[in-house]
Amino acid sequence: NAGVTQTPKFRVLKTGQSMTLLCAQDMNHEYMYWYRQDPGMGLRLIHYSVGEGTTAKGEVPDGYNVSRLKKQNFLLGLESAAPSQTSVYFCASSYSSGGVRSYNEQFFGPGTRLTVL
Amino acid sequence: EDQVTQSPEALRLQEGESSSLNCSYTVSGLRGLFWYRQDPGKGPEFLFTLYSAGEEKEKERLKATLTKKESFLHITAPKPEDSATYLCAVLHASGGSYIPTFGRGTSLIVHP
């Protein structure tokens, strides 16, 4: 199993350009998440999905859009990149096994380092 | 407002010098508290899950405990390879779903 993979690993954009980050998982997990990590700020949730065809906003959703057309993929889009979106982006997936103690740990990808000039 | 606070922000230890990291939280509808380890340039890796006050988990030199308001990650006789950033995350109710909120992490350096 590859686990959680992210494409690309690095990217440099100019202000106003658009791009899509791809996250793929081969563990058949229901839940998928996109985070950004900035120095001193920890991981902040951008958007998440609780199943195929569903998405929801997290803590910092402005300037980003997401789609989950297939269970194994979760795409993060930047329509018009801004320097404030320079960050390291992590994707994660997790699953629920049912019951009170049903929510399980997240599996993280290796990250995408994005610089917006 | 749901909050997760980790302390200290940074910790330097000598090899063999035991210590504890703290994660305090103010959230509603707690479903679980997770500890992760993150090495530079990599994604976080799972360490422990705690679901209810009084629960404890151990793995090698690490032991995690949970009360109603905070969690501790105890590191006993640390080694240089334990150097990393340690993150805690609280899974809690929000808008009909359960979402994780992360603390800012504790950067641990263990000197030989």
Interface residues (C-beta under 8 A of the other chain):
Chain A: V4 Y33 Y35 G40 M41 G42 L43 R44 L45 Y48 V50 A56 G58 E59 F90 A92 V100 R101 Y103 N104 E105 Q106 F107 F108 G109 P110 G111
Chain B: R31 G32 F34 Y36 G41 K42 G43 P44 E45 F46 T49 Y51 L87 A89 L91 G95 S97 Y98 I99 P100 T101 F102 G103 R104 G105
